[in-house]
Amino acid sequence: MSETPTWIRWETLSKRQFDAIDRKNAVVFVTCSPLEVHGPHLPLGADVLEGEALAERTLRFLPEAQRGRTFLKLPFVYAACDGVPQPGTIAFRPATTIRVLEDLGRSLAAQGFQNVMVSNFHGSPRHFLAIETACDRVSRERGIRMVSVFSLMLSRLNGGGSELGEVLGHIPGVRKADLDGDTHAGLVETSQLLALHPEWVDPDYKSLPRRTVDIWLDETGRAKPPGERGKPESILRMVAGFKAGIHYFSGDTYSGAPAGASAEIGEQMLDTLASRTGAAIGEVLDGTLTHEQWHSPFWKLRFIFVNPVAVRFFNWVMNVPRTVS
């Protein structure tokens, strides 16, 4: 296999260097993830750092036929929605995320770019559906390939869910049971940050007990929402699940078992996810995957999640704090 392609950081280019790029065959990557609280131990930019790292590592696993392209990396976009409702989280409406990415995609298309990959490591349906909506609109309007990579991977990894037990449970040192409810700043994210930026991880993570939404529901005597968490169940089931999550994260700041994390586990997790992502992006670039196959299983519910009227109604019903609405 040839050498791993290297990134070119957009902000470092001169006009002469930029004009020399074959824009039709280039691939532009941008990460759109929130700045939000990730437990007491991880940096506020955890989702951004993971989204960028996943995109960068993906280049190691691209098919040989796609390695000769130019790969450009834009500065990250933190206009993201549905962060943990805690001070430190910067909040935007789904409509804002959509508009920012629509403008970005149209600008790139007008300059002749044909391939735009939007990375993300934030599992809120409203967030990744906002990205997916913007990508779909620009792709159809301008005839380019603008893809929400997170959405693309949801159905390929575990049939549509946001939890990763089926994908990462085989890694040495990880028990599949440890990944139940591991949705935010738990074993997965703590391990990945230890692999990427250990200097930004508070060493007290080793003393944090396992906490999940289900544990909290048991402690407070609340009924558990029916259905499998993170998958597009019926509307009522999903609403019940989201409401439980919002109430939980209004007090707690992580869900999972961060104490079991390690850099070694994080490296294997990143490689596992990047290898799957590299194969999928290769199929997008060579045309194997059609536009209709880029969508997440939640796509059919997008109007419920990102329509401005539905968003306001949802926030009212869920009693979402105004700072994150």
N, C-alpha and C positions, 0 to 999 in steps of 0.2 A: 504494500500500500504506500502511496506517495505521502510526502510530509503533510502534517496537519496544516490547513490553511490558517493564515493569521488575520487578525482584525485590523481594520483601519479605523481609527477613531475620527468620526466626522469633524469634530471641533479642531483637530490638528491639521487639517488639510489646507493647503494654499489654493488659490484659484487655479494656478497652473496644474497642480496635482489633480484637482477635482475635474478639470476639463479633460484630463487624459483617461478618465475612467469610462469603461464600456458600460453605460448605465443600463442598457437593455439586459445584459447578462449578470449584472451585479445583484447582490442580495443585501437589502438593508434590514438590520435588526434594531428593534427598540424595545425596551422593557417598560411596561406600564403596571406598576405595583404601588401599593400605598406605603406611606410612612405611618406606622401604627405601633401601638404597644404590643410587645411580644414577651409576656411574662415579666418577672423582675430581673431577668438575667440576659436577655438577648437585645441587640440594638434595635432601635425603632425602624431602621431600614432593612430588617431581615428579609422581607419579601422581595425588595428591590435587589439585594445582594444575591439572593438565591435565583431570582429570575435572570439576572445578568450572567451569573455563573453557569446556569443551565444552558443558556444560549451559547456562551463561549465554549463550553465543553462539548456541545453538540457537534461542533466542527470536527472533532476527533473521529466522529462516527459517521460522517457523511459518506455516501457511496462514492466510489472512485470517480465516476462520471461527473460528479458535481463539484469536485475539489478545485477545479481550475477557475472558478468564478472569483470575483472580487467581493469581499464581505465587509460591509460598512456597519459601524456601530454608532447609533445616535445616543446622546445623553438620555438618561432615563426620564420617564414621565411619571410623576407621582399624583396626577389628577385621578385618584382612584376612590371608589366608594365602598361603604360597609366595612370600615375598619373597626377594631375593638373599641367600644364606647368608653374610653378612658382618656384623661388628659395626656397629651403627647401625640395623639392620633390627629392627623390632618385629614379633614373630610370633604368630599365633593359629592354632588348629585350624579346619578348615572348619566343624565343628559349632558353634564359637563364633560365627563369622560368620552362620551360619544362624539361630541363636537370637537374636542381637542384632537382626537385620533382621525376624525374625518378630514379636518383641515390639514393635518400632517400627511395623510395618505394622498389627498388631492395635490398637495404641493409636490410630493415626490413623483406622482404620476405625470404632472405637468412638465417635470424636468426629464422625463424619459425613463424613469425607473419602473420595472415591471414586477419586481419581487420584493415584498415587504413582509417581514415576519415580526409579529408582536408577541414578545415573551411576557410571562407573568408567573408569579407563584403565590397567588391569593385566591382562595377557593370559594369566595362568596359568589353565588349565581348572578347576583345583580352586577357584580363587577365584571366577571368574564363574559356575561351576555352583553354588557355595554361595549366591551372590546369587540366581541363577535359581531354585534350590530354594525359598528363603524366599519369593520373590515368588509363585511358583506356589502354594505352600501357603496363603498369606494370600489370594490372589485367589480361590481355590476355596472356602476356608472362609468368607470374609466377603463374597464377591460384589462385590469392588472390582477396579479395574485397578491392580495393582502390578507394574511391569515392570522387568526388568533391561535397561537400554538397550544396554549393551555386547553382551549376548547377542542382542538383537533385531538389532543392526547387523552381526553377524558374517556371517550368510548373505547379507545385502543388499549388503555391500561387495565381497566377493571369493569368494563361494561357500563360506565357512566357515573360511578361514584367518585367522591373526592377523597375518600380514605384509601390508604395505600397498602393495607395488610396483604392483599393477594400479590402485590407487585414486589414488595420489599421484605416480606416475611421470611424469605429463604436466606437472607444475609446472615453469615455467622455472627453470633452475639445478639441476634434479635429473635425474640419469640413473637409469633404472629399475634398472640394475645396482648403483647405490649403495645400493639398498634391500634387496638380497639379504642375509639374515641380520641386518637392522637391527631387532632385537627389543627392545633395552633401552639407553637412554641414548645412542643413536647419532644419526644425522642427523635422524630424525623428532622425537624428544623434545628434543634440544638446540635444534633450530630453534623448536619450540613454546615452550620456556622462554625463549629469547631474545626472542620476540615478547611473552611475558607478563610475565616478571620478569627482565630482563637483569641487574639488580643482584645476583641470586642465582646467576648462572652464572660459574664461574671462567674468566677469559679464556684460560687455558692449554688450553682445549678445542681451540683451533686447531692445537695441536701433537700431538694424539693420533692415533696411526696407526689405520687400519682394522683392527678385530679382530672375528672372528665365531667361533661354535662350529665351523663347518666348517674355518676356517683353523687353529684349535687342534687339531682332529682330524688334519689333515694334518701339522702340526708334530710331533705326538706319535705318529704312525704308527697311529692308531686308525681302525677302520672307521667310515664314515659310516652312520648309521641309514638304512635304505631308506624310500622314501616322501617325500611333501612335508611339510616342517616346518609345524607349526601346524594341521594338518587331521586330522579323525578317521579315521585309518587303522586297520589292525588293531591289536589290543591289544599284541602283541609289538613291532610297529614303534613304537608310541607309547611303550612302556616304554623301549625303546632310546634314543629321542630325548630323553625326560625325563632319563634317567640321564646322557647326554652333557652336557645342559644343566646339571645339578646339579654335575657335576665341573668343568665349565668355570667356572661362576660362583663356585665355591669359591676360585678363584684370581684370575680376572678380574672386573671390575665393570661392564663395558659390552660391548655387541655391536652393531657398526655402524661408521659413519664420521662421528663428530661433527665433525671438522675442516671438513667441507663445509657446516655449518649456517649459517643466517643468520636474522635476524628477518623479513626479507621472505619467505623460504621458509616460515617458521613461520606467518605470517599467512595465506598461501594454503592451507597444510595445515589450519589451524583452520577456515577458511571452507569448504573442501571437505568436511571431516568434519561440520561443523555443518549444512551445507545438506542433506546426506543424512539426518542425524539428525532435523532439523526436519520433513522430509517424513514420516519414519517415525512420529514421535510424533503428528503430525497425523492419520495414519491410525489410530493407536491410539485417540486421543481421539474421533474421529468414528465409530468402530466398524467401519471398513473392514477392519482387521486383527483377526482373531479371536484368542482366547486361545491356541489351538494354534499360531498363526503368530508368537508372541512369542519362541519358543524358538530357541536356537542349534543348529547341527548336532551338537553334542556332547551334547545333552539325552538321547539314548538310552543314553548311557554314564554317566549321572549317578551311579548306585549304585556304580560302580567308583571314582569320584572322591571322593564325599562321604560314603559310608557309613563310620562310625567304625572298624569292623573292617578294612575295605578300606584306609582311610587309614593305620592302624598297620602293616598288612602292607606297603603300598607304601613307607612310610618306612623300614621294615626292609630291604626288598629294594634300595631306592635308596641306602641308607646316608645318609639325610637327616640333617644335623646336628641335634642335639636342640634347639638354640636356635631353629630354624625349623620344628619339626615340629608 
